[in-house]
Structures are given as C-alpha cells and as structure tokens.
Amino acid sequence: MEQVMKHYGNAILAVVVLLALGAIIVAALSSDGYVAAEFQKALTNFFTNMNGMT
C-alpha cells in the first residue's frame, strides 16, 4: 500500500481535488440562486459576442 501511495499519491490527490471542485461547482449551479444566474448570463454574453464576431 505504501508503494502504491508513493507512486500514485499525487495523481490520486489531484483526482480527489478535481472531483471535490466539480461537486462544489455543481452544487452552486444547481440552485436557482445568484451564482447560477450570473454564470448563465456570462455564458450567454460570451456566446452572443462570439457570434457577433462572424
């Protein structure tokens, strides 16, 4: 077990951190609160501006 953690410890830690970050983002966006509204507005503005460039 010690050798596995020595060899794959950093990769396992990175996966755990990314999963936790993803869970936090999903939790923040799943509610219809301020964060979800602002994120949706930012995405809409981004794609509107990208379409305007063509």
VENFEN-V353836 format. One record per residue. PHI is phi in whole degrees, 0 to 359 (* if undefined). NEAR is the number of other C-alpha atoms within 8 Angstrom. D_FIRST is the distance of its C-alpha to the first C-alpha in whole Angstrom. Layout:
phi->PHI near->NEAR d_first->D_FIRST
phi->PHI near->NEAR d_first->D_FIRST
This chain:
phi->* near->4 d_first->0
phi->296 near->5 d_first->4
phi->292 near->6 d_first->5
phi->296 near->8 d_first->5
phi->293 near->8 d_first->6
phi->294 near->7 d_first->9
phi->278 near->7 d_first->10
phi->250 near->8 d_first->10
phi->302 near->9 d_first->11
phi->294 near->7 d_first->14
phi->293 near->7 d_first->15
phi->297 near->8 d_first->13
phi->298 near->8 d_first->15
phi->297 near->8 d_first->18
phi->296 near->8 d_first->18
phi->297 near->8 d_first->18
phi->295 near->8 d_first->21
phi->295 near->8 d_first->23
phi->295 near->8 d_first->23
phi->295 near->8 d_first->24
phi->297 near->8 d_first->26
phi->298 near->8 d_first->28
phi->295 near->8 d_first->28
phi->295 near->8 d_first->30
phi->295 near->8 d_first->32
phi->296 near->8 d_first->33
phi->295 near->8 d_first->33
phi->289 near->10 d_first->36
phi->270 near->11 d_first->37
phi->287 near->7 d_first->38
phi->280 near->7 d_first->40
phi->269 near->8 d_first->44
phi->261 near->8 d_first->44
phi->297 near->6 d_first->44
phi->297 near->9 d_first->41
phi->296 near->12 d_first->42
phi->294 near->9 d_first->45
phi->293 near->8 d_first->45
phi->295 near->9 d_first->42
phi->294 near->8 d_first->44
phi->296 near->8 d_first->47
phi->296 near->8 d_first->45
phi->295 near->8 d_first->44
phi->298 near->8 d_first->48
phi->297 near->8 d_first->49
phi->299 near->8 d_first->47
phi->289 near->8 d_first->48
phi->295 near->8 d_first->52
phi->293 near->8 d_first->52
phi->292 near->8 d_first->50
phi->291 near->7 d_first->53
phi->289 near->6 d_first->55
phi->283 near->5 d_first->55
phi->278 near->4 d_first->56
